[in-house]
Amino acid sequence: RLIGVDEAYLAGGHTYFTVESHINFGAQAFVGDQLYATVQLLNHDPKRLHYFCVIHRADDESVVATAEFMLLHVDTEAGKASPASDAIIAKLDEIAAQHNSLPRPANASRHVGQPRA
């Protein structure tokens, strides 16, 4: 909703689909732990949205998990990728202007895999 993807936008046949995600374990969380998340916009263009989340334990600020996502803007009626609205792009541009000064997260842009034997 912060960027304009609200009920009306969804009802109009547009949304974002997650096309790739990477989740990394940091520490175990337990029932009753107070957690919070930070979100950093890494990049965007009219069809893509790339962001990074960090889940923190509130009492000691330890990192419970990180998650990186690549989303694709989709016209659900046409069934294909399409540019987001100008209003959404403007809001993402506004957020990017603030987030571009932040350091890039250490776990960002990692790949899934293991060395070949």
WOURFEN-V23760 format. One record per helix or strand of 2 or more residues. SS is the DSSP state (H for helix, E for strand). FROM is the first residue (numbers start at 0). LEN is the number of residues. Records with the same first field share a line. If there is no record, write none. Layout:
# WOURFEN-V23760
SS=FROM-LEN + FROM-LEN
This chain:
# WOURFEN-V23760
H=6-5 + 85-14
E=13-12 + 34-10 + 47-10 + 62-13 + 79-2
